[in-house]
Amino acid sequence: MIADDLKTLKRITDTLVSNGYLVDQTKEWEYAFDAVPDAIFVINLNHRIRYINRKLSSLLNKTKEEVFNVDCYEVIIGDQSLCDFSECKMGPVDVGEVLLTKLRGWYEISQAPIKSTTGKLLGFICILRDVTDKKLARLELEASEKKYRTLVKNAPVGLYELDLTTFKISNVNDLMAEYTGYTKEELLEIDVRNLLTPEGLRIFISRIKDVIDGKHISNDVDFEIITKDGPKRWVQLHTSYRYNEMGVPVSVSVVAFDIDEKKRSRIEADRKTRMLESIYHSSPGAIGVVRYPERTIVWVNDKIEAMTGYTAKELIGKNARILYASDEDYKNTGNIKYGLMLGSPDGVGMVRTRWCCKDNSTIDILLISSKIKGEENRVVFHALDLNFICENTELTVCA
C-alpha cells in the first residue's frame, strides 16, 4: 500500500530535516524520490512547492526549478484539492482513487505530514500512484456486467445458468420463467431434472455422460419440458459448458428458444407423412410423388419399383423423364396431365401414356395425378399397368 511507502519515505525525509526547517533539495533526497515510479511532491506550511520528483515533473511538463517555491494552487491547476492537507496533520491519510484531469488519469493518493525530530509540523508530502489502466479495466468490466445483466433481463429468449453439481439453476431471466410457468424464485429452488419428461431426462443424462467422457455432442438439443401447471412445452436449448481444472463439466450456460408451435406442427406433419407413407406402401397400386412443375421424383412406393425395375434410390431426385422412351412422350404426357389437373374442379388429371422400364421394355400406363393439399408444389400420382389389367379383365379402357 501507498501508506507503507509513505512510512519508508518519511524515514528518508526525517534524516533530511534538522533545526526546525525542511531541508531543500539535497542530492540524497532527489535520488531517493526520483527512483520512485510514483509522482511525488512536497510543500511547506505555506503551501509552497519545495520539491517535485522526476515523474511529476514529466506529468506537469515543468522542470523542478520552474515550480520551486511556487504556490501549490498555481502548480496543480484544475486539481487544487491535492493541495489540501488539512486531514493529514496528525498522520498519513489515504485519499483513495481520484480522477486528476491535469495529470490525465486516475490516481491513488496518499498524504502525510513531515515533522521535525521534536514533533514540529514542517510541511507535507503527497504520493500519486497511477491506476488509470486498472480503473479503466474495472469500469469496462462493470459496464460489461451491467450490459450483460440488461441483456439477460430483456433478451427475447430464455437464459439460465445450470450448476451441474446440484442440478439447480443459479441464474435465470424473466422469459425462462414465462416458458415454464414458474417464478424466477421458484426456478432457483427446483432440480432441473424435475422439469423434464422421461424421454427428456434420458437425453439429458446421456448428454451429461457424453460430456464427462469427453465425447463431442451437439450444442443444440430439443427438450419437451413440463410446465408448472402440467402442460408440456417444447424448447430448443443452445448449450455452452464450463469445466473445472480437472476437465470436469461443472456448469452450463443455456439459451432457450420457444419452438413449441413449430415443433408440434412438425410432429403432426411427420405423423401425417408416416400415415400417408403407410397407406401408399400398403396400397395395391403403384404410387409416387413428384415436385411440380419441374417434375422431379421425391418419393415412390415399392409397387413402382416392381413395375419399372428401378429402385427407389435410382428414381428419387431424378426427373420423371427417366420413365419415358422419348422427349415427345414426356412432354405430351405432362402437357395433357397437368392441363387437365389444373383445369379440373377437383384438381385431378388423368392421361394414358407409355413408360419405358429399366430393362427397356415398355408398358402402357394410366396416370392419375392430383396436387397434395397444403403442398401446392407437390403432386401425387397413381400408375395403373394397363397391360396387366387387359390381360386379367375386360375393361373398355384397353380398347
Buried (B, 14 or more C-beta within 10 A) or exposed (E): EBEEBBEEBBEEBEEBBEEEEBBEBEEEBBEBBEEBEBBBBBBBEEBBBBBBBBBBBEBBEBEBEEBBEEBBEEBBEEBEEBBBBEEBEEEBBBBEBBEBEBBEBBBBBBBBBBBBEEEEBBBBBBBBBBBBEEBEEEEEEEEEEEEEEEEBEEBEBBBBBBBBEEBBBEBBBBBBBEBBBBEBEBBBEBEBEEBBEEEBBEBBEEBBEEBEEEEEBEEEBBBBBBBBEEEEBBBBBBBEBEEEEEEEBEBBBBBBBBBBEEBBEEEEEEEEEEEBBEEBEEEEBBBBBBBBEEBBBEBBBEBBBEBBEBEBEBBBEBBBBBBBBEEEBBEBBBEBBBEBBEEEEEBEBBBBBBBBBBEEEEBBBBBBBBBBEEEEEBBBBBBBBBBEBBEEEEEEEEE
